[in-house]
Amino acid sequence: MKVLVTGAGGMIGSHMAEILHGQGHDVCGTFYRPTTDIKKLRPEIKMKECDVRYFQSVYRIIAENLPEQIFHLAAQSYPAVSWEQPQATTDTNVTGTINVFESVKAVRALRPDYDPTVLVACSSAEYGLTLEELDDPAVKETAALKPLHPYGVSKACQDMLAFQYFVNDRIKTVRARIFNTTGPRKVNDVTSDFTMRAIEQEKLGTEKPTLRVGNIEAKRAIMDVRDLVKGLILLADRGERGDVYNVSSERIYQIKDIIGIIEKQMRVRYELVTDPKLLRPTDEKIIAGDVSKLKRDTGWEQSIPLETTVAEMLSYWRSVLQ
């Protein structure tokens, strides 16, 4: 089928475009200030520059390609940046989402038979304070949304917009609240930071390599990007229209477990150096989403172990840090 992936220049979007292409779909991806090297994507994937803040840019791509499925991933995706740029974050995430749905409506006005599925990439950040209030770390989709930063608020807006376009305009929407995800091309999370530093140490060739760390006793639920993409594709195919789903790892790791995996694969023992800059006044609780609804409706299962993810991230950084 014809598929559109907005934000295909990002970590998740680039993997999604490649996987969908590998499944035989006709894939069009959009990018704007990409965070990955889109020149390395398969040339058969049609990549179009598009700033989703502008309606005409989005409308043109949807009208020309008439995708049967739209994966709306384009976003300003960093909570820290959202404090510095709340207007840009809201404009990209909220106005961008409106532009996708209004483009579908505009195409429908000319072609009443146009009836795509639109999957909107939402975020666990929507839960915000609720995650701190729960006794059970696995939050359900019915939990209250109490976002704590502009990014989380913008994602909650995306979520509600998708719902109202389903109710009022009968656009087939599915909302995915995405939790901690990593993999090759990821930056600014603990696994990507550690694997990058490990390859930097390898290239220095020091006899006693060191690794800068923060709190290695903290725990995180970590999911491979390909497991996430598999879940999003299954949701577009099988998810209940108008409904919302958590997509989260069910596997929880201590930070020191990640270091142990890297040491085994690199065949080295690091001297761990605690960097005060990497320590937080408090570390957030273990956060994971209850995925029973996702598994029930789609048959999704998390399948990729962290060892595999780490190995591929090490290979990725070797190629990048040449």
C-alpha positions as CSV (number, residue, x, y, z in Angstrom):
1,M,0.0,0.0,0.0
2,K,1.0,3.7,-0.1
3,V,2.3,4.9,3.2
4,L,3.3,8.3,4.5
5,V,5.8,8.7,7.4
6,T,6.1,12.3,8.6
7,G,9.3,12.9,10.5
8,A,11.2,10.2,8.5
9,G,14.4,12.1,9.1
10,G,14.2,11.2,12.8
11,M,15.4,8.1,14.6
12,I,12.1,6.3,14.9
13,G,10.8,7.6,11.5
14,S,13.9,6.6,9.6
15,H,13.6,3.0,10.9
16,M,9.9,2.9,10.2
17,A,10.4,4.1,6.6
18,E,13.0,1.3,6.1
19,I,10.9,-1.4,7.7
20,L,7.8,-0.5,5.7
21,H,9.8,-0.4,2.5
22,G,11.2,-3.8,3.3
23,Q,7.6,-5.1,3.7
24,G,7.0,-4.0,0.1
25,H,5.0,-0.8,0.7
26,D,5.3,2.3,-1.4
27,V,6.8,4.7,1.2
28,C,7.0,8.5,1.2
29,G,8.7,10.1,4.1
30,T,9.0,13.8,5.1
31,F,11.9,15.5,6.8
32,Y,12.7,18.9,8.2
33,R,16.1,19.5,9.8
34,P,16.7,15.7,10.0
35,T,18.5,14.3,13.0
36,T,19.7,11.3,11.0
37,D,21.6,10.9,7.7
38,I,18.7,10.5,5.3
39,K,21.1,10.0,2.4
40,K,21.7,6.5,3.8
41,L,18.0,5.5,3.4
42,R,17.1,3.3,0.4
43,P,16.7,5.5,-2.7
44,E,13.3,3.9,-3.4
45,I,11.9,5.7,-0.3
46,K,10.6,9.0,-1.6
47,M,11.8,11.7,0.8
48,K,10.1,15.1,0.7
49,E,11.1,18.2,2.7
50,C,8.1,19.4,4.6
51,D,7.7,21.7,7.6
52,V,4.5,20.4,9.1
53,R,3.8,23.8,10.7
54,Y,2.6,25.0,7.2
55,F,-0.7,23.5,5.9
56,Q,0.1,23.8,2.2
57,S,3.3,21.8,2.5
58,V,1.4,19.0,4.3
59,Y,-1.6,19.1,2.0
60,R,0.5,19.0,-1.2
61,I,2.2,15.7,-0.1
62,I,-1.0,14.0,1.0
63,A,-2.9,15.1,-2.1
64,E,-0.1,13.9,-4.4
65,N,0.5,10.6,-2.8
66,L,-2.9,9.7,-1.3
67,P,-1.4,7.4,1.3
68,E,-3.6,4.7,2.7
69,Q,-1.8,4.9,6.1
70,I,-0.2,7.9,7.6
71,F,2.2,7.6,10.5
72,H,2.5,11.0,12.0
73,L,5.9,11.1,13.8
74,A,7.1,14.6,12.9
75,A,7.6,16.5,16.2
76,Q,9.9,18.6,18.4
77,S,10.6,15.6,20.6
78,Y,12.9,16.8,23.4
79,P,11.3,17.9,26.8
80,A,14.3,20.0,27.7
81,V,14.1,22.0,24.4
82,S,10.4,22.5,25.0
83,W,11.2,24.7,28.1
84,E,13.5,26.8,25.9
85,Q,11.2,26.9,22.9
86,P,7.6,26.4,24.0
87,Q,6.2,28.3,21.1
88,A,8.1,26.3,18.5
89,T,7.3,23.0,20.3
90,T,3.6,23.7,20.4
91,D,3.5,25.0,16.8
92,T,5.3,21.9,15.5
93,N,3.5,19.3,17.5
94,V,0.0,20.8,17.8
95,T,-0.4,22.8,14.6
96,G,1.5,20.1,12.7
97,T,-1.0,17.5,13.8
98,I,-4.0,19.8,12.9
99,N,-2.4,20.3,9.4
100,V,-2.3,16.5,8.8
101,F,-5.9,16.0,9.7
102,E,-7.1,19.1,7.9
103,S,-5.2,18.0,4.8
104,V,-7.0,14.7,4.9
105,K,-10.3,16.6,5.2
106,A,-9.3,18.9,2.2
107,V,-8.5,15.9,0.0
108,R,-11.8,14.2,1.0
109,A,-13.6,17.3,-0.2
110,L,-12.4,16.5,-3.7
111,R,-12.3,12.7,-3.3
112,P,-15.0,11.5,-0.9
113,D,-13.7,7.9,-1.1
114,Y,-10.4,8.9,0.5
115,D,-10.3,7.1,3.8
116,P,-6.8,6.7,5.3
117,T,-5.8,5.5,8.7
118,V,-3.8,8.1,10.7
119,L,-1.6,6.8,13.5
120,V,-0.4,9.6,15.8
121,A,2.8,9.2,17.8
122,C,2.0,10.4,21.2
123,S,4.1,10.0,24.4
124,S,4.3,8.7,27.9
125,A,5.2,12.3,28.9
126,E,1.4,12.9,28.7
127,Y,1.0,11.1,32.0
128,G,3.4,13.4,33.9
129,L,2.7,13.6,37.6
130,T,0.4,10.6,37.4
131,L,3.6,8.4,37.0
132,E,4.9,9.7,40.3
133,E,1.6,9.0,42.0
134,L,1.2,5.4,41.0
135,D,2.1,2.4,43.2
136,D,2.2,0.1,40.1
137,P,5.0,1.3,37.7
138,A,2.9,-0.1,34.7
139,V,0.5,2.8,33.9
140,K,-2.7,2.0,32.0
141,E,-4.2,4.1,29.2
142,T,-7.1,5.1,31.5
143,A,-4.7,7.0,33.9
144,A,-5.1,10.8,34.2
145,L,-3.0,13.0,31.9
146,K,-1.0,15.4,34.0
147,P,1.9,16.6,31.8
148,L,4.7,18.5,33.5
149,H,6.4,20.3,30.7
150,P,5.5,22.0,27.4
151,Y,6.5,18.9,25.4
152,G,4.1,16.7,27.4
153,V,1.3,19.2,27.1
154,S,1.8,19.4,23.3
155,K,1.6,15.6,23.1
156,A,-1.5,15.5,25.1
157,C,-3.0,18.0,22.7
158,Q,-2.0,15.8,19.8
159,D,-3.7,12.9,21.5
160,M,-7.0,14.8,22.1
161,L,-6.9,16.2,18.6
162,A,-6.7,12.8,17.0
163,F,-9.6,11.7,19.2
164,Q,-11.8,14.6,18.2
165,Y,-11.1,14.2,14.5
166,F,-12.2,10.6,14.8
167,V,-15.4,11.5,16.6
168,N,-16.3,14.5,14.5
169,D,-14.9,13.7,11.1
170,R,-14.7,9.9,11.2
171,I,-11.1,9.9,10.3
172,K,-9.7,6.5,11.2
173,T,-7.2,7.4,14.0
174,V,-5.1,5.4,16.3
175,R,-3.1,7.0,19.2
176,A,0.2,5.4,20.4
177,R,1.7,6.6,23.7
178,I,5.3,5.7,23.2
179,F,7.7,5.0,26.2
180,N,11.5,4.8,26.4
181,T,12.9,3.6,23.1
182,T,16.5,3.3,21.9
183,G,18.5,1.9,19.0
184,P,20.9,2.9,16.3
185,R,20.7,6.6,15.4
186,K,19.4,7.5,18.9
187,V,21.1,10.3,20.8
188,N,20.7,11.7,24.3
189,D,19.6,8.7,26.2
190,V,21.7,6.5,28.6
191,T,22.2,3.6,26.1
192,S,23.3,5.8,23.2
193,D,25.5,7.9,25.5
194,F,27.3,4.8,26.9
195,T,27.7,3.1,23.5
196,M,29.1,6.3,22.0
197,R,31.5,6.9,24.8
198,A,32.6,3.2,24.6
199,I,33.5,3.6,20.9
200,E,35.3,6.9,21.6
201,Q,37.4,5.1,24.2
202,E,38.1,2.3,21.7
203,K,39.3,4.8,19.1
204,L,41.6,6.4,21.7
205,G,43.2,3.0,22.3
206,T,43.9,3.6,26.0
207,E,45.1,0.7,28.0
208,K,42.7,1.4,30.9
209,P,39.5,2.9,29.4
210,T,37.2,4.9,31.5
211,L,33.5,5.5,31.3
212,R,31.7,8.5,32.7
213,V,28.6,7.6,34.6
214,G,25.8,9.0,36.8
215,N,23.6,6.9,39.0
216,I,24.1,3.3,37.8
217,E,21.7,1.9,40.3
218,A,18.7,3.5,38.6
219,K,16.3,1.3,36.6
220,R,14.8,1.9,33.2
221,A,12.3,0.1,31.0
222,I,14.1,0.1,27.6
223,M,12.6,-1.0,24.2
224,D,14.3,-1.5,20.9
225,V,13.2,0.9,18.2
226,R,12.3,-2.1,15.9
227,D,9.9,-3.5,18.5
228,L,8.3,-0.1,18.7
229,V,8.0,0.2,14.9
230,K,6.5,-3.3,14.8
231,G,3.9,-2.2,17.4
232,L,3.0,0.9,15.5
233,I,2.5,-1.0,12.2
234,L,0.4,-3.5,14.0
235,L,-1.7,-0.7,15.5
236,A,-2.3,0.8,12.1
237,D,-3.5,-2.5,10.8
238,R,-5.4,-3.9,13.8
239,G,-5.8,-1.2,16.4
240,E,-9.3,-0.1,17.4
241,R,-10.0,3.1,15.5
242,G,-10.3,6.1,17.7
243,D,-8.6,4.3,20.6
244,V,-5.3,4.8,22.5
245,Y,-2.5,2.3,23.3
246,N,0.6,2.3,25.3
247,V,3.7,1.0,23.5
248,S,6.3,0.2,26.2
249,S,9.0,-2.2,27.2
250,E,8.1,-4.9,29.7
251,R,11.7,-5.5,30.5
252,I,13.4,-3.4,33.1
253,Y,17.2,-3.0,33.4
254,Q,19.5,-1.4,35.9
255,I,21.9,1.1,34.3
256,K,24.8,-1.0,35.5
257,D,23.4,-3.9,33.4
258,I,23.9,-1.8,30.3
259,I,27.5,-1.2,31.2
260,G,28.0,-5.0,31.8
261,I,26.6,-5.8,28.3
262,I,28.9,-3.2,26.7
263,E,31.9,-4.6,28.6
264,K,31.2,-8.1,27.5
265,Q,30.7,-7.1,23.8
266,M,33.8,-4.8,23.8
267,R,35.8,-7.3,25.8
268,V,37.1,-4.6,28.2
269,R,36.6,-3.6,31.8
270,Y,35.9,0.1,32.3
271,E,37.0,2.2,35.2
272,L,33.8,3.9,36.1
273,V,34.1,7.6,36.8
274,T,31.1,9.3,38.4
275,D,30.5,12.6,36.7
276,P,28.6,15.1,38.9
277,K,27.0,16.6,35.8
278,L,25.3,13.3,35.1
279,L,23.8,13.0,38.6
280,R,20.2,14.2,39.2
281,P,18.9,15.5,42.5
282,T,16.3,12.7,42.3
283,D,16.0,9.9,39.8
284,E,12.5,9.2,38.4
285,K,10.7,6.0,39.4
286,I,10.7,3.0,37.1
287,I,8.3,4.0,34.4
288,A,6.7,1.4,32.1
289,G,3.4,1.2,30.3
290,D,0.8,-1.5,30.7
291,V,0.7,-3.1,27.2
292,S,-2.0,-5.7,27.8
293,K,-4.4,-3.8,25.6
294,L,-1.8,-3.6,22.8
295,K,-1.0,-7.3,23.0
296,R,-4.7,-8.2,23.2
297,D,-5.7,-6.2,20.1
298,T,-2.7,-6.7,17.9
299,G,-0.7,-9.8,19.1
300,W,2.4,-7.6,19.7
301,E,5.3,-9.1,21.7
302,Q,8.6,-7.5,22.6
303,S,11.2,-9.7,21.0
304,I,14.6,-7.9,20.7
305,P,16.9,-8.3,23.7
306,L,19.0,-5.4,24.9
307,E,22.2,-7.3,24.0
308,T,21.2,-7.2,20.4
309,T,20.3,-3.5,20.6
310,V,23.6,-2.6,22.2
311,A,25.6,-4.6,19.6
312,E,24.0,-2.7,16.8
313,M,24.4,0.7,18.5
314,L,28.1,0.0,19.0
315,S,28.4,-0.8,15.3
316,Y,26.5,2.4,14.4
317,W,28.8,4.6,16.5
318,R,31.9,2.9,14.9
319,S,30.6,3.9,11.5
320,V,29.7,7.5,12.6
321,L,32.9,8.2,14.6
322,Q,35.3,7.2,11.9
